[in-house]
Amino acid sequence: MNHDIIAQTLRTYFLEKGKTIKVIQRYLRMKYHLIMDEKLLEKRLQNLSVN
């Protein structure tokens, strides 16, 4: 899978540090000005887990 900002953030904060999807949404919005839907982040997380 691509090592893009979203994948790196999900891997670091969700899988390694155990943060919630809401916290990751806030982080992406504040640091990178990305507004991500919760369902989209969950789907990206599933794709990350499969690969």
C-alpha contacts under 8 A as a table, 3 or more apart, distances in Angstrom:
res1	aa1	res2	aa2	distance
1	M	48	L	7.36
1	M	51	N	6.84
2	N	7	A	7.41
3	H	7	A	5.99
3	H	8	Q	6.15
4	D	7	A	5.40
4	D	8	Q	6.11
5	I	8	Q	5.22
5	I	9	T	6.03
6	I	9	T	5.09
6	I	10	L	6.09
6	I	28	L	7.92
7	A	10	L	5.17
7	A	11	R	6.05
7	A	44	R	7.34
7	A	45	L	7.76
7	A	48	L	7.17
8	Q	11	R	5.13
8	Q	12	T	6.02
9	T	12	T	5.19
9	T	13	Y	5.78
9	T	14	F	7.60
9	T	24	I	7.41
10	L	13	Y	5.48
10	L	14	F	5.10
10	L	15	L	6.71
10	L	24	I	7.33
10	L	45	L	6.71
11	R	14	F	5.81
11	R	15	L	5.11
11	R	16	E	6.46
11	R	48	L	7.88
12	T	15	L	6.05
12	T	16	E	5.20
12	T	17	K	6.46
13	Y	16	E	5.79
13	Y	17	K	4.87
13	Y	18	G	6.14
13	Y	19	K	5.48
13	Y	24	I	7.10
14	F	17	K	5.77
14	F	18	G	4.71
14	F	19	K	4.87
14	F	20	T	6.41
14	F	21	I	7.36
14	F	24	I	7.67
15	L	18	G	5.69
15	L	19	K	7.85
19	K	23	V	6.36
19	K	24	I	7.09
20	T	23	V	5.32
20	T	24	I	6.46
21	I	24	I	5.03
21	I	25	Q	6.13
21	I	38	E	6.80
21	I	41	L	7.29
21	I	42	E	7.67
22	K	25	Q	5.03
22	K	26	R	6.35
22	K	38	E	7.47
23	V	26	R	5.16
23	V	27	Y	6.17
24	I	27	Y	4.97
24	I	28	L	6.15
25	Q	28	L	5.31
25	Q	29	R	6.14
25	Q	35	I	7.21
25	Q	36	M	6.30
25	Q	37	D	7.85
25	Q	38	E	7.37
26	R	29	R	5.08
26	R	30	M	6.05
27	Y	30	M	5.27
27	Y	31	K	5.88
27	Y	32	Y	7.90
28	L	31	K	5.42
28	L	32	Y	5.34
28	L	33	H	6.37
28	L	34	L	5.46
28	L	35	I	7.11
28	L	36	M	7.74
29	R	32	Y	5.78
29	R	33	H	4.39
29	R	34	L	4.64
29	R	35	I	5.44
29	R	36	M	7.73
30	M	33	H	5.58
30	M	34	L	7.71
36	M	40	L	6.84
36	M	41	L	6.88
37	D	40	L	5.23
37	D	41	L	6.44
38	E	41	L	5.17
38	E	42	E	6.26
39	K	42	E	5.05
39	K	43	K	6.22
40	L	43	K	5.07
40	L	44	R	6.18
41	L	44	R	5.00
41	L	45	L	6.09
42	E	45	L	4.96
42	E	46	Q	6.27
43	K	46	Q	5.06
43	K	47	N	6.29
44	R	47	N	5.07
44	R	48	L	6.11
45	L	48	L	4.93
45	L	49	S	6.17
46	Q	49	S	5.08
46	Q	50	V	6.26
47	N	50	V	5.19
47	N	51	N	6.31
48	L	51	N	5.36
